[in-house]
Amino acid sequence: MGRLELYREDALEALARLKTGSVDAVITDPPYGTGAWKRPEPGQGANPYARKVVEPWDAFSLGWLPEALRVAKGPVVFFLPQSRLEEALAFARERGLPWRLLIWGKPDPRPRPTGPVYAFEPVLALRPLPGKGKDLHLATAPRPGRDGEATGHPHQKPVSVMAWLVELASRPGEVVLDPFMGSGSTGEAALRLGRGFIGVEREASWYEVARKRLQSTLLQAPLLGAPTREGGAG
């Protein structure tokens, strides 16, 4: 029987209290440290008046990775910026960890005020992947006003992308952990594919968005019969 557990707390604190080997896979989208271009008004195309904004929580680090590897029996799969790929690969090589590079390709990437657009995002999998499938997945990023699944999160990943990763990294009935849950895309994909899900999110506003979203997902996936458990601060 699957399960849904949600915690509003810091990722490192949550990982530290989870038991070794207590989940089957970790799939997550940690902060990139790159910020995001924001325009004063929504619209189409590149806007020369956009400004780059780096939120307080947006700081790239691999500090969570050793604990994620301890907690997971199987693979740890995470998005990362292209500029940090070599750093992450060095981490894997130093520890003798097998790795696989996966690619999320974007058919309609967001325009940038300067320079070429980013038409793909790398995803790194540490430890072997039990599932079958391709190492490339094409999907457009959710955009408010256009896509029904859009939550407004600045770095929301499509459910189809997370479902692709869930199927590669886990088997039905297993438990997936996302310590940087955001608006809950990993959880929605996991629940719909018959996995249990543990989600952690520090920011209260996004935790609440994810909580409502995933409770709704459970109602649409009655075969899971998953009990809901909540914890953490507030």
LOSE-641438 format. One record per residue: residue number from 1; residue in three letters; x, y negated, z negated of N, C-alpha, C in turn. Coordinates in steps of 0.05 Angstrom, whole numbers. Example, Ala and Ser with C-alpha at 12.3 -4.5 7.8 and 13.67 -1.06 7.14 Angstrom:
% LOSE-641438
TIVO   resi   resn   n.east   n.north     n.up   ca.east   ca.north    ca.up   c.east   c.north     c.up
TIVO      1    Ala      264       114     -156       246         90     -156      264        66     -156
TIVO      2    Ser      257        45     -142       273         21     -143      258        -1     -157
This chain:
% LOSE-641438
TIVO   resi   resn   n.east   n.north     n.up   ca.east   ca.north    ca.up   c.east   c.north     c.up
TIVO      1    Met       17        24        0         0          0        0       18       -25        0
TIVO      2    Gly       11       -44       17        27        -68       19       22       -87       -5
TIVO      3    Arg       37      -108       -6        33       -127      -28       41      -155      -19
TIVO      4    Leu       31      -175      -33        38       -202      -28       45      -215      -55
TIVO      5    Glu       70      -224      -57        80       -238      -81       91      -265      -73
TIVO      6    Leu       83      -287      -85        92       -313      -78      102      -327     -103
TIVO      7    Tyr      125      -341     -100       137       -355     -122      146      -383     -114
TIVO      8    Arg      139      -402     -130       148       -430     -125      172      -435     -143
TIVO      9    Glu      195      -431     -132       220       -436     -147      243      -437     -127
TIVO     10    Asp      266      -443     -137       290       -445     -121      298      -417     -111
TIVO     11    Ala      308      -416      -86       314       -390      -74      336      -375      -90
TIVO     12    Leu      357      -389      -99       378       -376     -113      369      -365     -140
TIVO     13    Glu      351      -380     -154       341       -370     -179      323      -345     -175
TIVO     14    Ala      307      -346     -154       290       -323     -148      307      -298     -141
TIVO     15    Leu      327      -302     -124       343       -280     -116      358      -268     -140
TIVO     16    Ala      367      -284     -158       383       -275     -181      367      -256     -199
TIVO     17    Arg      341      -260     -201       325       -244     -219      313      -219     -205
TIVO     18    Leu      315      -217     -179       305       -193     -165      325      -170     -168
TIVO     19    Lys      315      -146     -171       332       -123     -175      346      -115     -149
TIVO     20    Thr      370      -103     -153       385        -94     -130      369       -73     -114
TIVO     21    Gly      368       -77      -88       354        -59      -70      324       -59      -74
TIVO     22    Ser      313       -81      -84       284        -82      -90      267       -88      -66
TIVO     23    Val      279       -97      -43       264       -102      -18      278       -87        4
TIVO     24    Asp      263       -83       26       275        -68       48      290       -86       68
TIVO     25    Ala      281      -111       71       294       -129       89      290      -158       80
TIVO     26    Val      309      -175       86       306       -204       83      305      -217      110
TIVO     27    Ile      285      -232      115       282       -247      140      276      -276      133
TIVO     28    Thr      293      -295      141       289       -322      131      301      -343      150
TIVO     29    Asp      292      -367      145       301       -391      160      311      -411      140
TIVO     30    Pro      336      -409      131       346       -427      111      351      -455      122
TIVO     31    Pro      355      -475      105       360       -502      115      385      -502      133
TIVO     32    Tyr      383      -517      154       404       -520      174      425      -541      167
TIVO     33    Gly      416      -562      153       434       -584      148      437      -603      172
TIVO     34    Thr      420      -600      192       422       -616      216      402      -639      217
TIVO     35    Gly      382      -638      200       361       -659      202      343      -655      226
TIVO     36    Ala      326      -674      231       308       -673      253      303      -700      264
TIVO     37    Trp      298      -702      290       291       -727      302      262      -733      298
TIVO     38    Lys      256      -757      288       228       -764      283      222      -790      297
TIVO     39    Arg      198      -791      309       189       -814      324      168      -829      308
TIVO     40    Pro      166      -855      311       145       -869      296      117      -862      303
TIVO     41    Glu      113      -853      328        87       -844      337       89      -818      353
TIVO     42    Pro       69      -800      351        70       -776      367       67      -782      396
TIVO     43    Gly       78      -765      413        76       -770      442       91      -749      457
TIVO     44    Gln       93      -754      483       107       -735      501      134      -747      509
TIVO     45    Gly      153      -729      513       179       -737      524      197      -749      504
TIVO     46    Ala      222      -756      513       242       -767      495      234      -796      488
TIVO     47    Asn      238      -803      463       232       -830      454      257      -843      445
TIVO     48    Pro      266      -865      457       291       -878      450      291      -890      422
TIVO     49    Tyr      267      -892      410       265       -903      383      264      -882      361
TIVO     50    Ala      268      -857      368       269       -836      348      293      -840      330
TIVO     51    Arg      291      -831      306       313       -832      287      317      -805      275
TIVO     52    Lys      342      -799      268       349       -773      256      345      -775      226
TIVO     53    Val      329      -757      215       323       -757      187      333      -731      175
TIVO     54    Val      349      -732      154       358       -708      139      344      -709      112
TIVO     55    Glu      327      -689      107       313       -688       82      331      -679       59
TIVO     56    Pro      324      -686       34       342       -678       11      347      -648        9
TIVO     57    Trp      328      -632       18       331       -603       15      347      -591       38
TIVO     58    Asp      352      -607       59       364       -596       83      395      -597       81
TIVO     59    Ala      406      -576       69       435       -574       67      443      -545       73
TIVO     60    Phe      460      -541       94       468       -514      102      487      -502       81
TIVO     61    Ser      482      -477       75       500       -462       57      495      -433       61
TIVO     62    Leu      517      -417       57       514       -388       56      515      -378       28
TIVO     63    Gly      511      -396        8       512       -388      -20      491      -368      -28
TIVO     64    Trp      469      -367      -14       447       -349      -20      452      -321       -9
TIVO     65    Leu      470      -319       10       473       -294       26      483      -270       10
TIVO     66    Pro      503      -273       -8       511       -249      -24      488      -237      -40
TIVO     67    Glu      472      -255      -52       449       -245      -68      428      -232      -50
TIVO     68    Ala      424      -243      -27       404       -231       -8      414      -203        0
TIVO     69    Leu      439      -200        5       450       -174       12      448      -154      -11
TIVO     70    Arg      450      -164      -35       447       -146      -59      418      -137      -62
TIVO     71    Val      400      -155      -58       371       -149      -62      360      -131      -41
TIVO     72    Ala      370      -133      -16       359       -118        6      373       -91        9
TIVO     73    Lys      357       -71       14       368        -45       21      378       -44       49
TIVO     74    Gly      364       -59       66       371        -59       95      381       -86      104
TIVO     75    Pro      372       -94      128       384       -118      141      376      -144      128
TIVO     76    Val      394      -163      131       388       -191      124      390      -207      150
TIVO     77    Val      368      -219      158       365       -232      184      359      -262      179
TIVO     78    Phe      374      -280      192       369       -308      186      377      -325      211
TIVO     79    Phe      361      -347      213       367       -367      233      390      -385      223
TIVO     80    Leu      405      -396      242       426       -414      235      433      -432      258
TIVO     81    Pro      444      -456      253       451       -473      275      475      -463      291
TIVO     82    Gln      476      -470      316       498       -460      333      525      -468      322
TIVO     83    Ser      526      -491      309       552       -501      299      562      -485      275
TIVO     84    Arg      545      -469      263       553       -453      239      556      -424      245
TIVO     85    Leu      554      -416      270       554       -388      277      581      -375      270
TIVO     86    Glu      603      -388      276       629       -377      271      634      -373      241
TIVO     87    Glu      624      -392      225       626       -390      196      612      -365      185
TIVO     88    Ala      588      -360      196       572       -337      187      585      -311      197
TIVO     89    Leu      596      -311      221       609       -287      231      635      -281      215
TIVO     90    Ala      649      -301      206       672       -297      189      664      -285      163
TIVO     91    Phe      642      -293      152       631       -282      127      626      -252      131
TIVO     92    Ala      614      -244      153       608       -216      159      634      -200      162
TIVO     93    Arg      653      -211      178       677       -196      183      693      -192      158
TIVO     94    Glu      695      -212      141       710       -209      116      699      -187       98
TIVO     95    Arg      673      -181      100       661       -161       83      656      -135       98
TIVO     96    Gly      665      -134      122       661       -109      138      632      -103      144
TIVO     97    Leu      616      -124      147       587       -120      152      582      -118      182
TIVO     98    Pro      568       -97      191       560        -97      220      540      -119      225
TIVO     99    Trp      541      -131      248       523       -154      254      513      -152      283
TIVO    100    Arg      491      -166      288       479       -167      314      469      -195      318
TIVO    101    Leu      475      -207      341       465       -233      348      440      -231      364
TIVO    102    Leu      419      -244      355       393       -245      368      388      -274      377
TIVO    103    Ile      371      -277      397       366       -304      409      337      -309      411
TIVO    104    Trp      328      -332      399       301       -342      405      304      -363      426
TIVO    105    Gly      293      -357      450       294       -376      472      268      -393      473
TIVO    106    Lys      271      -419      479       249       -437      479      243      -447      508
TIVO    107    Pro      221      -438      519       215       -446      547      210      -476      550
TIVO    108    Asp      200      -489      528       195       -518      529      207      -532      505
TIVO    109    Pro      233      -533      503       246       -545      479      239      -574      476
TIVO    110    Arg      240      -583      451       234       -611      446      255      -629      458
TIVO    111    Pro      247      -651      470       267       -670      481      284      -683      459
TIVO    112    Arg      308      -691      466       325       -705      447      331      -733      459
TIVO    113    Pro      335      -752      441       341       -779      451      367      -780      467
TIVO    114    Thr      386      -763      459       412       -762      473      421      -733      477
TIVO    115    Gly      436      -728      498       448       -702      502      428      -681      511
TIVO    116    Pro      438      -657      518       421       -636      527      403      -625      504
TIVO    117    Val      380      -615      512       362       -604      492      372      -577      482
TIVO    118    Tyr      363      -569      459       370       -543      448      348      -523      457
TIVO    119    Ala      355      -506      476       335       -488      488      336      -460      476
TIVO    120    Phe      353      -456      456       353       -431      442      363      -435      413
TIVO    121    Glu      356      -416      396       367       -416      369      378      -388      363
TIVO    122    Pro      402      -387      352       413       -361      345      401      -350      319
TIVO    123    Val      399      -324      318       390       -310      294      411      -288      289
TIVO    124    Leu      421      -287      265       442       -267      259      430      -245      241
TIVO    125    Ala      435      -220      248       426       -197      232      451      -184      221
TIVO    126    Leu      452      -182      195       474       -168      181      463      -141      172
TIVO    127    Arg      478      -120      178       470        -92      174      453       -82      198
TIVO    128    Pro      453       -56      203       438        -46      226      408       -51      225
TIVO    129    Leu      396       -55      248       368        -60      251      354       -33      256
TIVO    130    Pro      334       -26      241       321          0      245      301         1      268
TIVO    131    Gly      291       -23      276       271        -24      297      282       -24      325
TIVO    132    Lys      264       -20      344       271        -21      372      260       -46      385
TIVO    133    Gly      273       -56      405       264        -80      419      287       -95      431
TIVO    134    Lys      281      -118      442       302       -134      455      316      -153      436
TIVO    135    Asp      339      -162      443       354       -181      427      347      -210      435
TIVO    136    Leu      328      -213      453       319       -239      462      289      -241      461
TIVO    137    His      279      -263      451       250       -267      450      244      -296      459
TIVO    138    Leu      225      -299      477       218       -326      487      191      -334      474
TIVO    139    Ala      191      -358      463       166       -368      451      169      -398      447
TIVO    140    Thr      147      -413      450       147       -442      445      144      -447      416
TIVO    141    Ala      156      -468      406       153       -476      378      126      -489      373
TIVO    142    Pro      113      -483      351        86       -494      345       87      -524      343
TIVO    143    Arg       68      -538      356        67       -567      356       39      -576      347
TIVO    144    Pro       38      -593      327        12       -604      318       -3      -617      341
TIVO    145    Gly      -29      -612      342       -46       -624      363      -47      -607      388
TIVO    146    Arg      -29      -587      390       -28       -569      413      -33      -540      406
TIVO    147    Asp      -21      -531      383       -22       -503      376      -37      -499      350
TIVO    148    Gly      -55      -480      350       -71       -475      326      -56      -467      302
TIVO    149    Glu      -33      -453      306       -17       -444      283        1      -465      271
TIVO    150    Ala        2      -488      283        20       -510      274       11      -520      246
TIVO    151    Thr       30      -522      228        24       -531      201       35      -559      196
TIVO    152    Gly       52      -569      214        65       -595      209       92      -593      197
TIVO    153    His      101      -569      190       128       -565      179      148      -572      200
TIVO    154    Pro      169      -588      193       187       -597      214      203      -576      228
TIVO    155    His      206      -552      215       222       -531      227      206      -505      228
TIVO    156    Gln      180      -506      232       163       -482      233      171      -464      256
TIVO    157    Lys      173      -439      251       178       -419      272      152      -406      280
TIVO    158    Pro      149      -398      306       125       -385      315      121      -358      302
TIVO    159    Val       96      -351      297        90       -325      286      100      -303      304
TIVO    160    Ser       99      -307      330       108       -286      349      138      -281      346
TIVO    161    Val      153      -302      340       182       -298      336      187      -283      310
TIVO    162    Met      173      -290      289       176       -276      263      167      -247      265
TIVO    163    Ala      146      -242      281       136       -215      285      157      -198      299
TIVO    164    Trp      170      -210      319       192       -197      333      214      -188      314
TIVO    165    Leu      222      -206      295       243       -200      276      233      -180      255
TIVO    166    Val      208      -182      246       197       -163      227      198      -135      239
TIVO    167    Glu      191      -132      264       191       -105      276      219       -94      281
TIVO    168    Leu      238      -112      286       266       -103      289      278       -95      262
TIVO    169    Ala      271      -110      241       285       -107      215      272       -89      195
TIVO    170    Ser      248       -80      200       233        -64      180      214       -44      192
TIVO    171    Arg      204       -27      176       184         -7      185      157       -13      171
TIVO    172    Pro      135        -4      182       109         -7      169      110         4      141
TIVO    173    Gly       98       -11      122        97         -2       94      120       -12       78
TIVO    174    Glu      141       -23       91       164        -33       76      159       -62       67
TIVO    175    Val      177       -72       50       174        -99       39      194      -118       50
TIVO    176    Val      185      -141       59       202       -162       70      202      -186       51
TIVO    177    Leu      226      -197       47       230       -220       30      238      -244       47
TIVO    178    Asp      226      -267       41       235       -292       53      239      -312       30
TIVO    179    Pro      265      -317       23       270       -336        1      268      -365        8
TIVO    180    Phe      264      -371       34       260       -399       43      234      -398       59
TIVO    181    Met      212      -394       46       187       -387       59      175      -410       76
TIVO    182    Gly      180      -435       69       168       -457       84      138      -455       85
TIVO    183    Ser      126      -456      109        97       -455      111       86      -427      115
TIVO    184    Gly      103      -407      113        93       -379      111       92      -363      137
TIVO    185    Ser      107      -371      158       105       -356      183      116      -327      181
TIVO    186    Thr      137      -323      165       148       -296      162      127      -279      148
TIVO    187    Gly      114      -290      127        94       -275      113       70      -267      130
TIVO    188    Glu       61      -286      146        38       -279      163       45      -256      182
TIVO    189    Ala       69      -258      194        77       -236      212       80      -210      198
TIVO    190    Ala       92      -210      174        96       -186      159       69      -173      151
TIVO    191    Leu       51      -189      141        25       -178      132       10      -167      156
TIVO    192    Arg       10      -181      178        -5       -171      202        7      -145      213
TIVO    193    Leu       32      -141      208        45       -117      218       47       -95      197
TIVO    194    Gly       32       -97      175        30        -76      156       53       -74      137
TIVO    195    Arg       68       -96      133        89        -96      113       80      -111       88
TIVO    196    Gly       93      -106       66        90       -122       42      107      -147       45
TIVO    197    Phe      101      -168       30       116       -193       33      120      -206        6
TIVO    198    Ile      145      -215        1       152       -231      -22      162      -258      -11
TIVO    199    Gly      150      -280      -19       158       -306       -9      165      -325      -31
TIVO    200    Val      186      -341      -26       195       -360      -46      197      -387      -32
TIVO    201    Glu      187      -408      -45       189       -435      -34      191      -455      -56
TIVO    202    Arg      211      -473      -54       216       -492      -75      198      -516      -74
TIVO    203    Glu      191      -525      -50       175       -550      -47      146      -544      -52
TIVO    204    Ala      134      -558      -71       106       -552      -79       86      -555      -56
TIVO    205    Ser       90      -575      -39        70       -580      -18       70      -556        2
TIVO    206    Trp       94      -547       10        96       -525       29       88      -499       16
TIVO    207    Tyr       94      -495       -9        86       -471      -23       55      -469      -22
TIVO    208    Glu       42      -491      -26        12       -491      -26        2      -485        2
TIVO    209    Val       14      -496       23         6       -490       50       10      -460       55
TIVO    210    Ala       33      -449       47        38       -421       52       18      -403       36
TIVO    211    Arg       13      -411       12        -5       -395       -5      -32      -392        8
TIVO    212    Lys      -44      -414       16       -70       -414       29      -70      -398       55
TIVO    213    Arg      -49      -403       70       -46       -389       96      -45      -359       93
TIVO    214    Leu      -29      -350       73       -25       -321       70      -49      -307       57
TIVO    215    Gln      -62      -321       39       -87       -310       28     -108      -307       51
TIVO    216    Ser     -108      -326       69      -127       -324       92     -119      -300      110
TIVO    217    Thr      -93      -297      113       -83       -275      130      -91      -248      118
TIVO    218    Leu      -90      -245       91       -98       -221       79     -127      -214       85
TIVO    219    Leu     -144      -234       85      -172       -230       91     -176      -220      119
TIVO    220    Gln     -158      -228      137      -160       -220      165     -146      -193      170
TIVO    221    Ala     -133      -183      150      -118       -157      153     -127      -138      131
TIVO    222    Pro     -152      -130      130      -162       -114      108     -150       -86      105
TIVO    223    Leu     -136       -76      125      -124        -50      123     -101       -49      103
TIVO    224    Leu      -90       -73       98       -68        -74       78      -77       -68       50
TIVO    225    Gly     -100       -79       43      -110        -76       15      -90       -86       -5
TIVO    226    Ala      -75      -108        2       -53       -116      -15      -62      -134      -37
TIVO    227    Pro      -55      -128      -62       -61       -147      -84      -43      -171      -82
TIVO    228    Thr      -53      -194      -91       -37       -218      -91      -27      -224     -119
TIVO    229    Arg       -1      -232     -120        11       -239     -146       26      -265     -142
TIVO    230    Glu       22      -284     -160        36       -309     -158       52      -314     -183
TIVO    231    Gly       74      -328     -180        91       -334     -203      108      -359     -198
TIVO    232    Gly      128      -362     -214       146       -385     -211      136      -410     -225
TIVO    233    Ala      149      -432     -220       142       -457     -233      115      -468     -223
TIVO    234    Gly       99      -477     -241        75       -491     -234       56      -476     -217
